[in-house]
Amino acid sequence: MNSLAQEIAGFSTSRLRKQSTRVTTASGQVLLETRSGADYHSTPDTERQSADTCGFVQDFSLDLQVGIITPFLLLSSQDAAHDIDTLKKLKVTHVLNVAFGVENAFPELFTYKTVSMLDLPETDITAYFPECFEFITQARQQDGVVLVHCNAGVSRSASVVIGFLMSELKMSFDEAFSVAKTSRPQIQPNPGFLQQLKTYNPA
């Protein structure tokens, strides 16, 4: 039978097996934390660094689903905005890009407007509405079809579309949100945008 001293020795840090843990910091840096006995080391994990960026898990699956809000107004992610077959099938003529850091894919084929905004609750999204709505209205007057997109087609572009329905088509927030949600079920404006839309009072 082992003595108490022998049992304690069995749990000594010098006898622990080497353990490694991957940690992604808020800035997106991937570290490999290694503990061997009483020693502890933290080093950059170059193997995973390129795959994990910005502190977010990347989704590499394509989202080509496009919400048809009205015959002239469409809502999508950047994936659909970069898919020429989707754009042609839906007869898109104008593209409103409200993403940040997303290039316009086919400037020679479509009329683009870029209004870069951040998907942060504290962003005053209503300050961007006038230039966005003007672009959509001009396209409509030219019998065009406008695709509004951000990165994921969930928050910024959805908020712009909901705001347009409220401002130009005189819908209430609930009506506009319902139209957008029915057309593209994955929409979910961030809490700050939702609050701004609920109190938005178009002139």
Disulfide bonds with the S-S distance in Angstrom:
none
